[in-house]
């Protein structure tokens, strides 16, 4: 597993840019049903609340919060699905 998050290749990408809370979280929850254990979900979001909500949700669900990449005008949030 890489420690450089910029090299991560997501198995599923959710583009939730432009959605306000709780849209990005709901989109992530829906998308995670299509991700197999061990795979990575990437959520692109321009909503500041997502930076707080997604790590909390991942932890609650037993998923691994892998980190955040800041882009111009949005963030990329990475979560690995647990077993």
Backbone atoms as SQL, in Angstrom:
CREATE TABLE atoms (id INTEGER PRIMARY KEY, chain TEXT, resi INTEGER, resn TEXT, atom TEXT, x REAL, y REAL, z REAL);
INSERT INTO atoms VALUES
  (1, 'A', 1, 'UNK', 'N', 0.843, -1.186, 0.000),
  (2, 'A', 1, 'UNK', 'CA', 0.000, 0.000, 0.000),
  (3, 'A', 1, 'UNK', 'C', 0.886, 1.246, 0.000),
  (4, 'A', 2, 'UNK', 'N', 0.503, 2.212, -0.807),
  (5, 'A', 2, 'UNK', 'CA', 1.307, 3.422, -0.931),
  (6, 'A', 2, 'UNK', 'C', 0.993, 4.422, 0.172),
  (7, 'A', 3, 'UNK', 'N', 2.005, 5.159, 0.583),
  (8, 'A', 3, 'UNK', 'CA', 1.775, 6.201, 1.583),
  (9, 'A', 3, 'UNK', 'C', 1.506, 7.538, 0.882),
  (10, 'A', 4, 'UNK', 'N', 1.768, 7.601, -0.422),
  (11, 'A', 4, 'UNK', 'CA', 1.516, 8.816, -1.187),
  (12, 'A', 4, 'UNK', 'C', 0.107, 8.750, -1.763),
  (13, 'A', 5, 'UNK', 'N', -0.795, 9.492, -1.161),
  (14, 'A', 5, 'UNK', 'CA', -2.202, 9.418, -1.554),
  (15, 'A', 5, 'UNK', 'C', -2.429, 9.859, -2.999),
  (16, 'A', 6, 'UNK', 'N', -1.547, 10.708, -3.526),
  (17, 'A', 6, 'UNK', 'CA', -1.728, 11.179, -4.896),
  (18, 'A', 6, 'UNK', 'C', -1.544, 10.051, -5.915),
  (19, 'A', 7, 'UNK', 'N', -0.941, 8.939, -5.488),
  (20, 'A', 7, 'UNK', 'CA', -0.733, 7.794, -6.380),
  (21, 'A', 7, 'UNK', 'C', -1.867, 6.768, -6.299),
  (22, 'A', 8, 'UNK', 'N', -2.817, 6.998, -5.388),
  (23, 'A', 8, 'UNK', 'CA', -3.929, 6.060, -5.232),
  (24, 'A', 8, 'UNK', 'C', -4.786, 5.998, -6.489),
  (25, 'A', 9, 'UNK', 'N', -5.183, 4.795, -6.852),
  (26, 'A', 9, 'UNK', 'CA', -6.087, 4.597, -7.987),
  (27, 'A', 9, 'UNK', 'C', -7.413, 4.125, -7.406),
  (28, 'A', 10, 'UNK', 'N', -8.438, 4.971, -7.516),
  (29, 'A', 10, 'UNK', 'CA', -9.749, 4.630, -6.968),
  (30, 'A', 10, 'UNK', 'C', -10.444, 3.600, -7.851),
  (31, 'A', 11, 'UNK', 'N', -11.139, 2.673, -7.211),
  (32, 'A', 11, 'UNK', 'CA', -11.932, 1.677, -7.933),
  (33, 'A', 11, 'UNK', 'C', -13.272, 2.260, -8.360),
  (34, 'A', 12, 'UNK', 'N', -13.750, 3.256, -7.620),
  (35, 'A', 12, 'UNK', 'CA', -15.013, 3.933, -7.946),
  (36, 'A', 12, 'UNK', 'C', -14.850, 5.399, -7.574),
  (37, 'A', 13, 'UNK', 'N', -15.321, 6.283, -8.454),
  (38, 'A', 13, 'UNK', 'CA', -15.218, 7.727, -8.209),
  (39, 'A', 13, 'UNK', 'C', -16.622, 8.331, -8.204),
  (40, 'A', 14, 'UNK', 'N', -16.903, 9.119, -7.174),
  (41, 'A', 14, 'UNK', 'CA', -18.164, 9.850, -7.076),
  (42, 'A', 14, 'UNK', 'C', -17.842, 11.327, -7.232),
  (43, 'A', 15, 'UNK', 'N', -18.451, 11.955, -8.222),
  (44, 'A', 15, 'UNK', 'CA', -18.258, 13.396, -8.410),
  (45, 'A', 15, 'UNK', 'C', -19.443, 14.123, -7.781),
  (46, 'A', 16, 'UNK', 'N', -19.232, 14.608, -6.557),
  (47, 'A', 16, 'UNK', 'CA', -20.295, 15.295, -5.812),
  (48, 'A', 16, 'UNK', 'C', -20.038, 16.801, -5.756),
  (49, 'A', 17, 'UNK', 'N', -19.191, 17.303, -6.673),
  (50, 'A', 17, 'UNK', 'CA', -18.919, 18.740, -6.690),
  (51, 'A', 17, 'UNK', 'C', -20.207, 19.490, -7.003),
  (52, 'A', 18, 'UNK', 'N', -20.431, 20.568, -6.265),
  (53, 'A', 18, 'UNK', 'CA', -21.628, 21.369, -6.471),
  (54, 'A', 18, 'UNK', 'C', -22.792, 20.945, -5.583),
  (55, 'A', 19, 'UNK', 'N', -22.699, 19.757, -4.989),
  (56, 'A', 19, 'UNK', 'CA', -23.741, 19.305, -4.061),
  (57, 'A', 19, 'UNK', 'C', -23.476, 19.913, -2.691),
  (58, 'A', 20, 'UNK', 'N', -24.568, 20.264, -1.994),
  (59, 'A', 20, 'UNK', 'CA', -24.394, 20.735, -0.626),
  (60, 'A', 20, 'UNK', 'C', -24.716, 19.590, 0.332),
  (61, 'A', 21, 'UNK', 'N', -24.265, 19.733, 1.552),
  (62, 'A', 21, 'UNK', 'CA', -24.478, 18.728, 2.581),
  (63, 'A', 21, 'UNK', 'C', -25.966, 18.451, 2.737),
  (64, 'A', 22, 'UNK', 'N', -26.417, 17.223, 2.817),
  (65, 'A', 22, 'UNK', 'CA', -25.657, 15.973, 2.954),
  (66, 'A', 22, 'UNK', 'C', -25.463, 15.227, 1.630),
  (67, 'A', 23, 'UNK', 'N', -25.609, 15.910, 0.504),
  (68, 'A', 23, 'UNK', 'CA', -25.505, 15.267, -0.805),
  (69, 'A', 23, 'UNK', 'C', -24.267, 14.410, -1.031),
  (70, 'A', 24, 'UNK', 'N', -23.063, 14.955, -0.792),
  (71, 'A', 24, 'UNK', 'CA', -21.860, 14.148, -1.020),
  (72, 'A', 24, 'UNK', 'C', -21.802, 12.883, -0.153),
  (73, 'A', 25, 'UNK', 'N', -22.239, 12.990, 1.090),
  (74, 'A', 25, 'UNK', 'CA', -22.238, 11.820, 1.976),
  (75, 'A', 25, 'UNK', 'C', -23.236, 10.771, 1.478),
  (76, 'A', 26, 'UNK', 'N', -24.424, 11.216, 1.082),
  (77, 'A', 26, 'UNK', 'CA', -25.429, 10.278, 0.563),
  (78, 'A', 26, 'UNK', 'C', -24.935, 9.607, -0.716),
  (79, 'A', 27, 'UNK', 'N', -24.264, 10.373, -1.575),
  (80, 'A', 27, 'UNK', 'CA', -23.706, 9.813, -2.811),
  (81, 'A', 27, 'UNK', 'C', -22.622, 8.788, -2.493),
  (82, 'A', 28, 'UNK', 'N', -21.809, 9.072, -1.474),
  (83, 'A', 28, 'UNK', 'CA', -20.751, 8.141, -1.063),
  (84, 'A', 28, 'UNK', 'C', -21.343, 6.854, -0.510),
  (85, 'A', 29, 'UNK', 'N', -22.375, 6.978, 0.312),
  (86, 'A', 29, 'UNK', 'CA', -23.030, 5.793, 0.882),
  (87, 'A', 29, 'UNK', 'C', -23.582, 4.905, -0.225),
  (88, 'A', 30, 'UNK', 'N', -24.242, 5.509, -1.210),
  (89, 'A', 30, 'UNK', 'CA', -24.815, 4.762, -2.326),
  (90, 'A', 30, 'UNK', 'C', -23.708, 4.080, -3.144),
  (91, 'A', 31, 'UNK', 'N', -22.646, 4.827, -3.438),
  (92, 'A', 31, 'UNK', 'CA', -21.552, 4.293, -4.251),
  (93, 'A', 31, 'UNK', 'C', -20.823, 3.155, -3.541),
  (94, 'A', 32, 'UNK', 'N', -20.716, 3.235, -2.220),
  (95, 'A', 32, 'UNK', 'CA', -19.979, 2.219, -1.466),
  (96, 'A', 32, 'UNK', 'C', -20.646, 0.849, -1.588),
  (97, 'A', 33, 'UNK', 'N', -21.941, 0.810, -1.904),
  (98, 'A', 33, 'UNK', 'CA', -22.608, -0.482, -2.087),
  (99, 'A', 33, 'UNK', 'C', -22.099, -1.200, -3.337),
  (100, 'A', 34, 'UNK', 'N', -21.462, -0.451, -4.246),
  (101, 'A', 34, 'UNK', 'CA', -20.928, -1.024, -5.480),
  (102, 'A', 34, 'UNK', 'C', -19.437, -1.337, -5.390),
  (103, 'A', 35, 'UNK', 'N', -18.836, -1.027, -4.242),
  (104, 'A', 35, 'UNK', 'CA', -17.400, -1.234, -4.046),
  (105, 'A', 35, 'UNK', 'C', -17.180, -2.513, -3.242),
  (106, 'A', 36, 'UNK', 'N', -16.249, -3.344, -3.703),
  (107, 'A', 36, 'UNK', 'CA', -15.943, -4.592, -3.002),
  (108, 'A', 36, 'UNK', 'C', -14.996, -4.323, -1.826),
  (109, 'A', 37, 'UNK', 'N', -15.013, -5.198, -0.811),
  (110, 'A', 37, 'UNK', 'CA', -14.071, -5.036, 0.301),
  (111, 'A', 37, 'UNK', 'C', -12.631, -4.936, -0.203),
  (112, 'A', 38, 'UNK', 'N', -11.900, -3.985, 0.359),
  (113, 'A', 38, 'UNK', 'CA', -10.509, -3.766, -0.029),
  (114, 'A', 38, 'UNK', 'C', -10.348, -2.748, -1.150),
  (115, 'A', 39, 'UNK', 'N', -11.447, -2.413, -1.822),
  (116, 'A', 39, 'UNK', 'CA', -11.364, -1.433, -2.900),
  (117, 'A', 39, 'UNK', 'C', -11.487, -0.014, -2.354),
  (118, 'A', 40, 'UNK', 'N', -11.092, 0.959, -3.201),
  (119, 'A', 40, 'UNK', 'CA', -11.045, 2.353, -2.783),
  (120, 'A', 40, 'UNK', 'C', -12.124, 3.172, -3.484),
  (121, 'A', 41, 'UNK', 'N', -12.831, 3.969, -2.683),
  (122, 'A', 41, 'UNK', 'CA', -13.813, 4.927, -3.187),
  (123, 'A', 41, 'UNK', 'C', -13.203, 6.320, -3.091),
  (124, 'A', 42, 'UNK', 'N', -13.319, 7.073, -4.173),
  (125, 'A', 42, 'UNK', 'CA', -12.890, 8.475, -4.165),
  (126, 'A', 42, 'UNK', 'C', -14.126, 9.348, -4.303),
  (127, 'A', 43, 'UNK', 'N', -14.242, 10.344, -3.432),
  (128, 'A', 43, 'UNK', 'CA', -15.350, 11.292, -3.500),
  (129, 'A', 43, 'UNK', 'C', -14.766, 12.671, -3.786),
  (130, 'A', 44, 'UNK', 'N', -15.230, 13.281, -4.880),
  (131, 'A', 44, 'UNK', 'CA', -14.833, 14.651, -5.202),
  (132, 'A', 44, 'UNK', 'C', -15.939, 15.558, -4.675),
  (133, 'A', 45, 'UNK', 'N', -15.573, 16.513, -3.831),
  (134, 'A', 45, 'UNK', 'CA', -16.579, 17.366, -3.212),
  (135, 'A', 45, 'UNK', 'C', -16.084, 18.798, -3.070),
  (136, 'A', 46, 'UNK', 'N', -17.001, 19.740, -3.291),
  (137, 'A', 46, 'UNK', 'CA', -16.690, 21.153, -3.073),
  (138, 'A', 46, 'UNK', 'C', -17.354, 21.662, -1.789),
  (139, 'A', 47, 'UNK', 'N', -18.027, 20.769, -1.062),
  (140, 'A', 47, 'UNK', 'CA', -18.712, 21.142, 0.175),
  (141, 'A', 47, 'UNK', 'C', -17.785, 20.932, 1.377),
  (142, 'A', 48, 'UNK', 'N', -17.567, 21.994, 2.139),
  (143, 'A', 48, 'UNK', 'CA', -16.637, 21.929, 3.276),
  (144, 'A', 48, 'UNK', 'C', -17.073, 20.913, 4.328),
  (145, 'A', 49, 'UNK', 'N', -18.381, 20.720, 4.505),
  (146, 'A', 49, 'UNK', 'CA', -18.876, 19.785, 5.507),
  (147, 'A', 49, 'UNK', 'C', -18.474, 18.345, 5.227),
  (148, 'A', 50, 'UNK', 'N', -18.226, 18.034, 3.962),
  (149, 'A', 50, 'UNK', 'CA', -17.837, 16.676, 3.582),
  (150, 'A', 50, 'UNK', 'C', -16.501, 16.289, 4.217),
  (151, 'A', 51, 'UNK', 'N', -15.630, 17.259, 4.420),
  (152, 'A', 51, 'UNK', 'CA', -14.313, 16.989, 5.020),
  (153, 'A', 51, 'UNK', 'C', -14.457, 16.472, 6.446),
  (154, 'A', 52, 'UNK', 'N', -15.529, 16.871, 7.118),
  (155, 'A', 52, 'UNK', 'CA', -15.807, 16.396, 8.467),
  (156, 'A', 52, 'UNK', 'C', -16.645, 15.117, 8.417),
  (157, 'A', 53, 'UNK', 'N', -17.676, 15.120, 7.569),
  (158, 'A', 53, 'UNK', 'CA', -18.653, 14.031, 7.547),
  (159, 'A', 53, 'UNK', 'C', -18.089, 12.698, 7.044),
  (160, 'A', 54, 'UNK', 'N', -17.314, 12.736, 5.959),
  (161, 'A', 54, 'UNK', 'CA', -16.854, 11.483, 5.366),
  (162, 'A', 54, 'UNK', 'C', -15.916, 10.684, 6.274),
  (163, 'A', 55, 'UNK', 'N', -14.925, 11.320, 6.898),
  (164, 'A', 55, 'UNK', 'CA', -14.074, 10.537, 7.824),
  (165, 'A', 55, 'UNK', 'C', -14.868, 9.951, 8.991),
  (166, 'A', 56, 'UNK', 'N', -15.834, 10.711, 9.531),
  (167, 'A', 56, 'UNK', 'CA', -16.655, 10.206, 10.641),
  (168, 'A', 56, 'UNK', 'C', -17.491, 9.009, 10.196),
  (169, 'A', 57, 'UNK', 'N', -18.102, 9.130, 9.009),
  (170, 'A', 57, 'UNK', 'CA', -18.911, 8.032, 8.455),
  (171, 'A', 57, 'UNK', 'C', -18.042, 6.794, 8.201),
  (172, 'A', 58, 'UNK', 'N', -16.870, 7.004, 7.606),
  (173, 'A', 58, 'UNK', 'CA', -15.967, 5.882, 7.305),
  (174, 'A', 58, 'UNK', 'C', -15.600, 5.139, 8.579),
  (175, 'A', 59, 'UNK', 'N', -15.239, 5.882, 9.611),
  (176, 'A', 59, 'UNK', 'CA', -14.864, 5.288, 10.896),
  (177, 'A', 59, 'UNK', 'C', -16.032, 4.510, 11.497),
  (178, 'A', 60, 'UNK', 'N', -17.219, 5.097, 11.457),
  (179, 'A', 60, 'UNK', 'CA', -18.419, 4.461, 12.014),
  (180, 'A', 60, 'UNK', 'C', -18.730, 3.150, 11.298),
  (181, 'A', 61, 'UNK', 'N', -18.489, 3.107, 9.981),
  (182, 'A', 61, 'UNK', 'CA', -18.806, 1.937, 9.172),
  (183, 'A', 61, 'UNK', 'C', -17.689, 0.894, 9.156),
  (184, 'A', 62, 'UNK', 'N', -16.543, 1.224, 9.756),
  (185, 'A', 62, 'UNK', 'CA', -15.415, 0.292, 9.762),
  (186, 'A', 62, 'UNK', 'C', -14.584, 0.351, 8.494),
  (187, 'A', 63, 'UNK', 'N', -14.694, 1.451, 7.758),
  (188, 'A', 63, 'UNK', 'CA', -13.888, 1.651, 6.549),
  (189, 'A', 63, 'UNK', 'C', -12.622, 2.414, 6.926),
  (190, 'A', 64, 'UNK', 'N', -11.605, 2.311, 6.072),
  (191, 'A', 64, 'UNK', 'CA', -10.351, 3.020, 6.322),
  (192, 'A', 64, 'UNK', 'C', -10.384, 4.370, 5.612),
  (193, 'A', 65, 'UNK', 'N', -10.347, 5.440, 6.394),
  (194, 'A', 65, 'UNK', 'CA', -10.224, 6.777, 5.809),
  (195, 'A', 65, 'UNK', 'C', -8.771, 6.946, 5.407),
  (196, 'A', 66, 'UNK', 'N', -8.508, 7.123, 4.114),
  (197, 'A', 66, 'UNK', 'CA', -7.138, 7.146, 3.610),
  (198, 'A', 66, 'UNK', 'C', -6.555, 8.548, 3.508),
  (199, 'A', 67, 'UNK', 'N', -7.412, 9.548, 3.389),
  (200, 'A', 67, 'UNK', 'CA', -6.897, 10.909, 3.343),
  (201, 'A', 67, 'UNK', 'C', -7.600, 11.785, 2.328),
  (202, 'A', 68, 'UNK', 'N', -7.089, 13.010, 2.218),
  (203, 'A', 68, 'UNK', 'CA', -7.699, 14.050, 1.399),
  (204, 'A', 68, 'UNK', 'C', -6.626, 14.697, 0.525),
  (205, 'A', 69, 'UNK', 'N', -6.981, 14.936, -0.729),
  (206, 'A', 69, 'UNK', 'CA', -6.135, 15.728, -1.625),
  (207, 'A', 69, 'UNK', 'C', -6.876, 17.010, -1.955),
  (208, 'A', 70, 'UNK', 'N', -6.203, 18.141, -1.774),
  (209, 'A', 70, 'UNK', 'CA', -6.802, 19.431, -2.122),
  (210, 'A', 70, 'UNK', 'C', -6.554, 19.696, -3.601),
  (211, 'A', 71, 'UNK', 'N', -7.617, 20.013, -4.320),
  (212, 'A', 71, 'UNK', 'CA', -7.515, 20.416, -5.721),
  (213, 'A', 71, 'UNK', 'C', -8.021, 21.857, -5.811),
  (214, 'A', 72, 'UNK', 'N', -8.004, 22.423, -6.992),
  (215, 'A', 72, 'UNK', 'CA', -8.487, 23.786, -7.173),
  (216, 'A', 72, 'UNK', 'C', -10.018, 23.819, -7.126),
  (217, 'A', 73, 'UNK', 'N', -10.573, 24.311, -6.016),
  (218, 'A', 73, 'UNK', 'CA', -12.014, 24.450, -5.888),
  (219, 'A', 73, 'UNK', 'C', -12.745, 23.234, -5.342),
  (220, 'A', 74, 'UNK', 'N', -12.037, 22.148, -5.077),
  (221, 'A', 74, 'UNK', 'CA', -12.675, 20.956, -4.511),
  (222, 'A', 74, 'UNK', 'C', -11.634, 20.071, -3.828),
  (223, 'A', 75, 'UNK', 'N', -12.123, 19.061, -3.117),
  (224, 'A', 75, 'UNK', 'CA', -11.232, 18.106, -2.469),
  (225, 'A', 75, 'UNK', 'C', -11.547, 16.705, -2.977),
  (226, 'A', 76, 'UNK', 'N', -10.537, 15.851, -2.929),
  (227, 'A', 76, 'UNK', 'CA', -10.678, 14.435, -3.278),
  (228, 'A', 76, 'UNK', 'C', -10.469, 13.652, -1.984),
  (229, 'A', 77, 'UNK', 'N', -11.467, 12.877, -1.601),
  (230, 'A', 77, 'UNK', 'CA', -11.460, 12.154, -0.338),
  (231, 'A', 77, 'UNK', 'C', -11.447, 10.665, -0.641),
  (232, 'A', 78, 'UNK', 'N', -10.538, 9.924, -0.001),
  (233, 'A', 78, 'UNK', 'CA', -10.336, 8.511, -0.298),
  (234, 'A', 78, 'UNK', 'C', -10.699, 7.634, 0.902),
  (235, 'A', 79, 'UNK', 'N', -11.494, 6.591, 0.633),
  (236, 'A', 79, 'UNK', 'CA', -11.921, 5.656, 1.665),
  (237, 'A', 79, 'UNK', 'C', -11.785, 4.246, 1.120),
  (238, 'A', 80, 'UNK', 'N', -11.174, 3.345, 1.912),
  (239, 'A', 80, 'UNK', 'CA', -11.079, 1.937, 1.534),
  (240, 'A', 80, 'UNK', 'C', -12.145, 1.157, 2.274),
  (241, 'A', 81, 'UNK', 'N', -12.912, 0.367, 1.519),
  (242, 'A', 81, 'UNK', 'CA', -13.975, -0.424, 2.132),
  (243, 'A', 81, 'UNK', 'C', -13.387, -1.556, 2.944),
  (244, 'A', 82, 'UNK', 'N', -13.944, -1.760, 4.135),
  (245, 'A', 82, 'UNK', 'CA', -13.514, -2.853, 4.992),
  (246, 'A', 82, 'UNK', 'C', -14.186, -4.158, 4.580),
  (247, 'A', 83, 'UNK', 'N', -14.014, -5.172, 5.374),
  (248, 'A', 83, 'UNK', 'CA', -14.577, -6.493, 5.056),
  (249, 'A', 83, 'UNK', 'C', -16.091, -6.522, 5.134);
